[in-house]
Amino acid sequence: MSDSRTASVIALSGGIGGAKLALGLCKVLPPGGLTVIVNTADDFDHLGLRICPDIDTVLYTLAGLANPTLGWGRRDETWSFMQALESLGGETWFRLGDRDLALHVERTRRLHVGDSLTAFTADVARRWRVRAQVLPMSDDPVRTRIVTAEGELAFQDYFVRRRCAPPLRAVKFHGAPEARVAPQVQDALRPGQTSPPRAIIICPSNPYLSVDPILALPGMRALLRAAGAPVIAVTPLIGGEAVKGPTAKIMRELGLPPSPLTIANHYAGLIDGFVLDERDADLAGSLDLSLRVTNTLMSSLEDRERLAREVLQFADALARPRRSPA
Ligand code: GDP
């Protein structure tokens, strides 16, 4: 059953972890009630194509086209292109399925004829009947670079080609200081005549690789704070470990305790509330922040919807004291 309130909910997302909660939110909110602001700093040019892994994961997930086995890419995928490329001695370290390839080819064409990434993404979302607005954080190039013990690597070289093996020393976001928050993102956060957003939710994405690039855009933090909605982060760590991916590994390499407390502190000054997993309930007393403790593991669609509802209830509870005069 969908939640009938009209004020929009804004989610900040990377790829797989973020898209899981975005799907839950999309299912429980009315059509058009969700806007997802997506990291684009993982984007890269490969085989002459522009590839936007986080946007594609969010689009595929919200459109019901995501590959349930791999966790990335499209369902019902075939790999003829990759096999043919391999037979030619081409680069096959970044796997592109046949159906997935169409998205990258068409996006590259549209960018070449002058369309923005925002416009192309909106067009795909419309064609695939996605019930949410999916917004790239910026139309300008921001590119994550990973400083490792073995030197500096482009993000996908580190993440996919090297499978996050080289110990990470620092993360840089090239282009971020010059990049502009996409105008549609600014509009979503500065709604003008309409009511402020109901909630801003930082999905359980990797804070250092997926959320920080969004927050690194000039003016983004100020826009989020000024939007007039409670800002809530959902833990991407359960019991000191990531559900998937290198979040805990890179925290250890950065000398940070891999704990949800570290993540909550990382977002200090930005968030009004934090959603902690029930397996970490013993940490609740150590956080000087409004908390909701619940099961944050999203295995099924029901889990995603239940967590989405709980996060929205939490946001509404946090919003109430702000909106009523003292
Ligand atoms: P990526 O861009 O594909 O690496 O994905 P994200 O950055 O969006 O998400 C990675 C993070 O999602 C990791 O820290 C995971 O622990 C977290 N994550 C994945 N699934 C879940 C889940 O079901 N619950 C919670 N709480 N976190 C999750």
Residues whose N, C-alpha, C, O or C-beta is under 5 A from the ligand:
A	BS01	GDP	G14 G15 I16 G17 G18 A19 P204 S205 N206 S210 T235 P236 L237 E241 A242 V243 K244 G245 T247 T296 L297 M298
